[in-house]
Amino acid sequence: MSDRWTLIGQSLVGVLVCESVGLLAAWATQTSVATWYPTLAKPFFTPPDWLFAPVWTALYAAMGVAAALIWRVGRTSAVRRALLLFGVQLLLNGGWSFAFFWARSPGWGLLVITVLWAVLAGTLWTFFRLRAVAGWLLVPYLAWVSYALALNVGIWVLN
């Protein structure tokens, strides 16, 4: 198989894994988004509800491609560590939806997203060291998680 087709296949696997986490997170949030979330006091910088799905869909796709690019670097301990960090942050990403929406707990959500931010920052750093373009693909994700962390803090404080 050509190198190009291998990259496409690995990217598809990465994107499917990440989008699957997004679907699981969407399942965890669906009831609370309709019933509980609208009752919360939110900070003035809260975006419209319709924005979340397209942003997360694009971010999950970029994450999957970034992971595929790291996967292609080779079978080294640095790659294994980078992909392990990536997997941990992906679990934390999905875990935040369960903590915040499914458990209806801004406090637990804040704890999870704070740990997510730290692990994601470490993931981004390791990705940059292995393949810069993979690191750059995670920059919008870190920016969005930073914004989500600020929203979570605001909701926790206001409620």
C-alpha positions in Angstrom: 0.0 0.0 0.0 1.3 3.4 -0.8 2.5 5.8 1.9 -0.3 8.2 1.0 -3.0 5.6 1.4 -1.5 4.5 4.7 -1.7 8.1 6.0 -5.4 8.3 4.8 -6.2 5.0 6.5 -4.5 6.0 9.8 -6.2 9.4 9.7 -9.6 7.8 9.2 -9.0 5.5 12.2 -7.9 8.5 14.3 -10.9 10.6 13.3 -13.3 7.7 13.8 -12.0 7.1 17.3 -12.1 10.8 18.3 -15.6 11.3 16.7 -16.8 8.2 18.6 -15.8 9.9 21.9 -17.7 12.9 20.7 -20.8 10.8 20.0 -20.6 9.3 23.5 -20.2 12.7 25.0 -23.2 13.9 23.1 -25.2 11.0 24.4 -24.2 11.9 28.0 -25.2 15.5 27.5 -28.5 15.2 25.5 -31.0 15.1 28.4 -29.2 17.7 30.6 -28.8 20.1 27.6 -32.5 20.2 27.2 -33.6 20.3 30.8 -30.9 21.2 33.3 -28.3 23.4 31.4 -30.9 26.1 30.4 -31.7 26.7 34.0 -28.1 27.5 35.0 -26.8 31.1 35.3 -24.0 31.5 32.7 -21.2 33.9 32.2 -21.7 36.8 29.7 -19.2 35.2 27.2 -21.3 31.9 26.8 -21.6 31.1 23.1 -24.9 30.2 21.5 -25.9 26.5 22.0 -25.8 25.8 18.2 -22.0 26.5 18.1 -20.9 23.6 20.2 -21.6 20.7 17.8 -19.8 22.0 14.7 -16.8 23.2 16.8 -16.4 19.8 18.5 -16.9 18.0 15.2 -14.1 19.9 13.6 -11.9 19.6 16.6 -12.3 15.9 16.9 -11.4 15.5 13.2 -8.2 17.6 13.7 -7.4 15.6 16.8 -7.7 12.3 14.8 -5.4 13.6 12.1 -2.9 14.8 14.6 -2.8 11.4 16.3 -2.4 9.7 12.9 0.6 11.9 12.1 2.2 10.9 15.4 1.4 7.3 14.8 3.3 7.5 11.5 6.5 8.8 13.2 7.4 5.2 14.1 7.5 2.7 16.9 9.5 4.5 19.5 9.0 5.1 23.2 8.4 8.8 22.5 5.6 8.0 20.2 4.1 5.5 22.7 4.2 8.2 25.4 2.7 10.8 23.1 -0.2 8.5 22.1 -0.7 7.4 25.7 -1.1 11.1 26.7 -3.4 11.6 23.8 -5.5 8.6 24.9 -5.7 9.9 28.5 -6.8 13.4 27.4 -9.4 11.8 25.1 -10.8 9.9 28.0 -10.8 13.0 30.1 -12.5 14.9 27.3 -15.4 12.4 27.3 -15.3 12.2 31.1 -16.0 15.9 31.3 -19.3 15.5 29.6 -20.3 12.8 32.1 -19.1 14.9 35.1 -20.6 18.2 34.0 -23.8 17.2 32.2 -24.7 13.6 33.0 -23.9 14.0 36.8 -25.1 17.7 36.6 -22.1 18.8 38.5 -20.2 22.0 37.5 -17.8 21.3 40.4 -16.8 17.8 39.2 -16.8 19.1 35.6 -14.3 21.8 36.7 -12.0 19.2 38.3 -12.1 17.0 35.2 -11.6 19.9 32.7 -8.7 21.3 34.8 -6.9 17.9 34.6 -7.9 17.6 30.9 -6.3 21.0 30.2 -3.0 20.0 31.9 -2.8 16.6 30.1 -3.8 18.2 26.8 -1.0 20.9 27.2 1.5 18.0 27.8 0.1 16.2 24.8 0.5 19.2 22.6 4.0 19.7 23.8 5.0 16.1 23.0 3.3 16.3 19.6 5.2 19.4 18.7 8.5 17.7 19.6 7.7 14.7 17.4 6.0 16.4 14.5 5.2 20.1 14.5 2.2 19.9 12.2 0.5 17.5 14.7 1.1 20.0 17.5 -0.4 22.8 15.4 -3.5 20.7 14.8 -4.1 20.6 18.6 -3.7 24.3 19.1 -7.4 25.1 18.3 -8.4 22.3 20.6 -6.3 23.7 23.5 -7.8 27.1 22.8 -11.3 25.7 22.9 -10.7 23.7 26.1 -9.3 26.9 27.7 -12.5 28.7 26.8 -14.6 25.8 28.0 -12.6 25.8 31.3 -13.4 29.5 31.7 -17.1 28.8 31.0 -17.0 26.0 33.5 -15.5 28.3 36.2 -18.1 30.9 35.4 -21.0 28.4 35.7 -19.6 27.0 38.9 -19.2 30.4 40.5 -22.6 31.6 39.4 -24.5 28.6 40.5 
